[in-house]
Amino acid sequence: MKKTELMSIINSVVDQALENCESENPLEAWSRFMDRFDACVRRRIGENLERNGRNRYTGENTGEIIETESKVAEGED
C-alpha cells in the first residue's frame, strides 16, 4: 500500500472515528477515537482486498474478484 492510498483511507474514515469521542477524560476520548478509527480503517482495507480477489484477513489471493454495485451500474465488466 502506498502512502497516498493510506491517506485516502484515513481521510475517508476520520469523521466517522471522531463521532462520540467526547469525554471529560482526554485519555478516554483518545481511546474511543483510536478504537473507532482502527475498526473503520481495517474494514475499509478488508473491503478493498475482497474487491480485488484477496482474503480480507490475510491478503492472500483468492481469485474471486467481486464486482461492486457502482461498477455494475456503470456497465463495467
Secondary structure by P-SEA (a helix, b strand, c coil): ccaaaaaaaaaacccccccccccccaaaaaaaaaaaaaaaaaaaaaaaaaaacccccccccccbbbbcaaaaaaccc
